[in-house]
Amino acid sequence: MLIRGCFLLQRKNNLVSFFARAVYNYDNKYYFTGTVRYDGSSKFGKNEKWGLFPSASAGWNMASEDFMQNVSFLDQLKIRASWGLTSNQEISRYLSLGYLYSPGAER
């Protein structure tokens, strides 16, 4: 933190993240994953300092199916689809905070 005249300049960004993941495998054929990330950042908006970012995926290991047992040139063939929310905190520092003092402002 740096104080210059009547201005207070913040030099440090704050970021904290928490995440949880659940993985499920059924019969070595079907795979499911769910993840939740919870981020807090000093760069996020004034009333939105925290963001929740879920994601999910599902996979199918086709090589474990009976109809693939006679295919000798593949030992693994897996199809996977996923979905998730992301965010970007690359905005100016403390942009969401109002100015405490404006030069030339009438009092």
Secondary structure in CASP SS format (residue, H / E / C, confidence):
PFRMAT SS
TARGET T0000
AUTHOR 0000-0000-0000
METHOD secondary structure of the structure
MODEL  1
M C 1.00
L E 1.00
I E 1.00
R E 1.00
G C 1.00
C C 1.00
F E 1.00
L E 1.00
L E 1.00
Q C 1.00
R C 1.00
K C 1.00
N C 1.00
N C 1.00
L E 1.00
V E 1.00
S E 1.00
F E 1.00
F E 1.00
A E 1.00
R E 1.00
A E 1.00
V E 1.00
Y E 1.00
N E 1.00
Y E 1.00
D C 1.00
N C 1.00
K C 1.00
Y E 1.00
Y E 1.00
F E 1.00
T E 1.00
G E 1.00
T E 1.00
V E 1.00
R E 1.00
Y E 1.00
D E 1.00
G E 1.00
S E 1.00
S C 1.00
K C 1.00
F C 1.00
G C 1.00
K C 1.00
N C 1.00
E C 1.00
K C 1.00
W E 1.00
G E 1.00
L E 1.00
F E 1.00
P E 1.00
S E 1.00
A E 1.00
S E 1.00
A E 1.00
G E 1.00
W E 1.00
N E 1.00
M H 1.00
A H 1.00
S H 1.00
E C 1.00
D H 1.00
F H 1.00
M H 1.00
Q C 1.00
N C 1.00
V C 1.00
S C 1.00
F C 1.00
L C 1.00
D C 1.00
Q C 1.00
L C 1.00
K E 1.00
I E 1.00
R E 1.00
A E 1.00
S E 1.00
W E 1.00
G E 1.00
L C 1.00
T C 1.00
S C 1.00
N C 1.00
Q C 1.00
E C 1.00
I C 1.00
S C 1.00
R C 1.00
Y C 1.00
L C 1.00
S C 1.00
L C 1.00
G C 1.00
Y C 1.00
L C 1.00
Y C 1.00
S C 1.00
P C 1.00
G C 1.00
A C 1.00
E C 1.00
R C 1.00
END
